[in-house]
Amino acid sequence: MKMLLIVFRESLEEEIHGLLQTHNVKAFTELHKVGGTGETGAAFHSFSWPGVNSMILTALSDDEAKRLVEGFKMFRDQRAQQQHGAKIPLRVFVLPCEQLV
């Protein structure tokens, strides 16, 4: 089992939810107004650093996680091409996951 930690700019929320639906992800936890900084800049929901991130956690089987990650890669690549190579504010991390309760 894998835990996917998906961090994305709030402006991508509709498309991220669409990817989850396309890949039949029915269970996840979403956190809104997540601040941070990285390759695509800062997002702290302030005058100096406009924008904010969201974060989704979902536990999936290894095969489901692999397919979803591939879907995110395709989305990122298509979006980067549309934006002439600009970095897309989307990161997906995969962690080992064991359900205990």
NORHUMO-V697031 format. One record per run of one state. SS is the DSSP state (alpha for helix, beta for strand, coil for the rest). FROM is the first residue (numbers start at 0). TO is the last residue. If there is no record, write none. Layout:
ss:from:to
SS:FROM:TO
SS:FROM:TO
//
This chain:
ss:from:to
coil:0:0
beta:1:8
alpha:9:21
coil:22:27
beta:28:33
coil:34:34
beta:35:37
coil:38:39
beta:40:42
coil:43:51
beta:52:59
coil:60:60
alpha:61:81
coil:82:88
beta:89:95
coil:96:100
//
